[in-house]
């Protein structure tokens, strides 16, 4: 999977599970998801969807606001978990 495809895939998961008010497919990779309305419950939903999609498990070291702050940050965390 190319990084562009992964970013688009993560964006779709975030849009589906984060319930961001007024968010669209045009969310920038580095846009602050918390500023767009991401909350702790939605973060858990996004994390579970990502774990299922990428067959990974977010360990304690990645369970932070910074990991889920943006689509780019999520992509970097997925790459770490996958050993890419």
C-alpha positions in Angstrom: 0.0 0.0 0.0 1.4 3.4 -1.0 1.5 6.1 1.6 -1.0 8.1 -0.4 -3.4 5.2 -0.4 -2.8 4.7 3.3 -3.5 8.3 4.1 -6.8 8.2 2.1 -7.8 5.0 3.8 -7.1 6.5 7.2 -9.0 9.7 6.2 -12.1 7.6 5.4 -11.9 5.7 8.7 -11.6 9.0 10.6 -14.6 10.4 8.7 -16.7 7.3 9.4 -15.8 6.8 13.0 -14.9 10.2 14.5 -18.2 12.0 13.7 -16.5 15.3 13.0 -19.0 18.1 12.5 -18.8 19.5 9.0 -15.7 17.5 8.1 -15.3 16.3 4.5 -12.9 14.3 2.4 -10.8 17.5 2.2 -9.4 17.2 5.7 -5.8 18.1 5.4 -3.3 15.5 6.5 -2.0 17.8 9.3 -5.3 19.3 10.3 -5.8 19.1 14.1 -8.6 16.5 14.5 -9.3 17.6 18.0 -9.9 21.2 16.8 -12.4 19.7 14.3 -14.3 18.0 17.1 -12.5 14.6 17.8 -13.2 13.6 21.4 -12.0 10.8 23.6 -14.9 8.4 22.8 -14.5 9.0 19.1 -10.7 8.5 19.4 -11.4 5.0 20.8 -13.8 4.3 17.9 -11.2 5.4 15.4 -8.5 3.4 17.1 -10.5 0.2 17.1 -11.4 0.6 13.4 -7.7 1.2 12.6 -6.6 -1.9 14.6 -9.2 -4.0 12.7 -8.2 -2.5 9.3 -4.5 -2.8 9.7 -4.4 -5.8 12.0 -2.3 -3.9 14.6 -2.7 -3.1 18.3 -2.0 0.3 19.7 0.3 -0.2 22.7 0.4 2.0 25.8 3.2 4.1 24.3 1.0 5.2 21.4 -2.2 5.8 23.4 -1.8 9.6 23.4 -3.4 12.7 22.1 -0.4 13.2 19.8 -0.9 9.9 18.0 -4.5 10.8 17.0 -3.9 14.5 16.5 -4.0 14.4 12.7 -4.3 12.0 9.8 -0.6 12.3 9.2 0.2 11.4 12.9 -2.1 8.4 12.7 -0.3 7.2 9.5 3.1 7.5 11.2 1.8 5.5 14.1 0.4 2.8 11.8 3.8 2.6 10.0 5.6 2.2 13.4 3.2 -0.6 14.4 3.6 -2.3 11.0 7.4 -2.0 11.2 7.4 0.1 7.9 
